[in-house]
Structures are given as structure tokens and as C-alpha cells.
């Protein structure tokens, strides 16, 4: 069988092209997994699935996931389903700071106001590797919500682990 110059050229380039395509796919997968490594440590700890403690269907009925935008400007809290017809399924927090164990941000469109009449800013406070609580960033530091615990495979993890 005799190959035309075009067929010969394509047959020589095809293995190179295929290797480049596979390399590109691998580097895209690598970049996706590296994205979480680019986050500050507190954000890496917080990213994942969570649910409010105290419910009988903890981590099964309506847990939420926490993620961050690539530029770390926003934290996204997304529930599996809405609580009711007036609630949202996803809340975006514009981040204004973080420490080793807190992330501070304001919900986009926040209607609640602090004592100065400004929209409330919230602190997510890690209380352990598998638990966090919310508090009003300008309020009493001891005034926090009940615990929110990490979920894994539909099951809550111990707060102290």
C-alpha cells in the first residue's frame, strides 16, 4: 500500500498529537486537584460537606457543601435542597479575611443589619477538624450557633476527630 504525502504526514503526526492531547488532559486533571492546594489552610479544612448537629437525619436529609472560588474572593455554601419556598439553595459569602481558624464574610444580598445599621458580617469558626459554628463578626465572640459537623459518605464525623 502506497501512502500519499498527506497520509504519510498524518500517520507520523498522529502519535505525537495523541500524546500531546493525553498530556493536556493529565495537566488539566492535575490543575484541578492543585486548585485546592492553592487555598489557605483554613479554607482547605473547611471545604467539604457539612450538616447542622442535632437532627435525626444528620448528613442525610439536607447537608451543605462549602467551596471557594479559585481567587478565594467568595465562599459558596450550597444546600442539597431549599429549606422552604423563600430560602435559597446557594449562598455566596464575599470574603473579607481569615485566620488559622476563622473565615469572615458577608452573604451577598444580606438583609439582616448590625447595631450600626450595616449588613451583618459572619465568622465561620472552626471548633475542631470536623466542626464549625457561626457567629456575628461584630458581636459577642462567645455567642455562636450550635455545631455544624463534617459529613462523609452520608455519616457525621466526630467533632473531636
C-alpha positions in Angstrom: 0.0 0.0 0.0 1.3 3.3 -1.0 0.7 6.4 1.2 0.1 9.8 -0.2 2.3 12.6 1.2 -0.6 13.9 3.3 -1.5 10.4 4.7 2.2 9.9 5.4 2.4 13.2 7.2 -0.7 12.5 9.3 0.4 9.0 10.2 3.7 10.4 11.5 2.0 13.2 13.4 -0.9 11.2 14.9 1.1 9.6 17.7 2.6 13.0 18.7 -0.8 14.7 18.6 -2.3 11.9 20.7 0.5 12.1 23.3 0.1 15.9 23.5 -3.7 15.5 23.9 -3.2 13.0 26.7 -0.6 15.2 28.4 -3.0 18.1 28.2 -5.8 16.0 29.8 -3.4 15.0 32.6 -2.2 18.5 33.2 -5.9 19.7 33.4 -6.6 17.0 36.0 -3.5 18.0 37.8 -4.5 21.7 37.8 -8.0 20.8 39.1 -6.6 18.9 42.1 -3.9 21.6 42.6 -6.6 24.2 42.9 -7.5 23.1 46.4 -3.8 23.2 47.3 -3.7 26.8 46.4 -6.2 27.6 49.1 -5.1 28.9 52.5 -5.0 26.0 55.1 -8.2 27.1 56.9 -10.1 27.1 53.5 -8.8 23.6 52.7 -10.1 22.4 56.1 -13.5 23.9 55.6 -14.1 22.8 52.0 -16.4 19.7 52.0 -19.8 18.5 53.2 -21.4 19.6 56.5 -24.7 19.5 58.3 -26.2 21.1 61.4 -25.9 18.9 64.5 -28.9 17.7 66.5 -31.1 16.3 63.6 -32.1 12.7 63.4 -31.2 12.7 59.7 -27.8 14.3 60.2 -25.8 14.3 57.0 -28.6 12.5 55.1 -31.5 14.9 54.5 -30.1 18.3 53.6 -26.3 18.6 54.2 -24.5 21.5 52.6 -21.2 21.8 50.7 -18.7 24.6 51.2 -16.3 25.5 48.4 -14.3 28.5 47.4 -13.8 30.4 44.2 -10.4 30.0 42.6 -9.4 33.6 43.6 -10.7 33.0 47.2 -12.9 36.1 46.9 -16.0 34.0 47.7 -17.1 31.1 49.8 -20.0 29.2 48.4 -22.4 27.3 50.7 -24.8 25.1 48.7 -27.6 23.0 50.3 -28.9 19.9 48.7 -32.4 21.4 48.7 -34.1 24.7 49.8 -35.4 24.9 53.3 -38.6 26.5 52.2 -40.1 28.5 49.3 -38.4 31.7 50.4 -34.9 30.4 51.1 -32.1 30.0 48.6 -30.2 26.8 47.8 -26.9 28.6 47.4 -25.3 31.4 49.5 -22.2 33.3 48.4 -20.1 35.0 51.0 -17.8 37.8 49.9 -14.8 37.1 52.0 -13.0 39.9 53.9 -10.5 37.9 55.9 -9.4 34.7 57.5 -7.1 33.4 60.3 -5.9 29.9 61.1 -9.4 29.0 62.4 -11.9 31.6 61.1 -13.2 32.8 57.8 -15.0 36.2 57.7 -17.5 37.1 55.0 -20.8 38.8 54.1 -23.7 37.0 52.4 -24.4 38.6 49.0 -27.7 40.4 49.4 -27.7 40.1 53.2 -30.8 41.8 54.6 -30.0 41.5 58.4 -28.4 44.5 59.9 -26.0 45.0 62.8 -26.4 47.6 65.6 -24.8 50.3 63.3 -27.4 49.6 60.5 -24.8 47.8 58.2 -25.3 44.3 56.8 -24.2 41.6 59.2 -20.8 40.1 58.6 -20.3 36.5 59.7 -17.4 34.5 61.0 -17.2 30.8 60.3 -15.3 29.5 63.3 -13.6 26.1 63.2 -14.0 24.5 66.6 -12.3 21.3 65.6 -11.2 19.5 62.4 -14.8 18.2 61.9 -16.9 21.0 63.3 -17.6 24.7 63.0 -20.0 27.3 64.3 -21.2 30.7 63.0 -21.0 34.0 64.9 -21.7 37.6 64.2 -18.3 39.1 63.4 -19.0 42.3 65.3 -20.9 40.7 68.1 -20.1 38.8 71.3 -17.3 36.2 70.4 -19.0 33.7 72.7 -22.4 34.0 71.0 -22.2 31.2 68.5 -24.6 28.8 66.7 -24.9 25.1 67.5 -22.3 23.0 66.0 -22.2 22.1 62.3 -20.4 18.8 61.7 -18.5 17.3 58.8 -20.2 14.6 56.8 -18.5 11.7 55.0 -20.4 9.2 52.9 -23.7 10.3 54.4 -22.5 9.9 58.0 -21.4 12.6 60.6 -17.8 12.5 61.8 -17.0 13.0 65.4 -16.4 16.7 66.2 -13.2 15.9 68.1 -11.5 13.7 65.4 
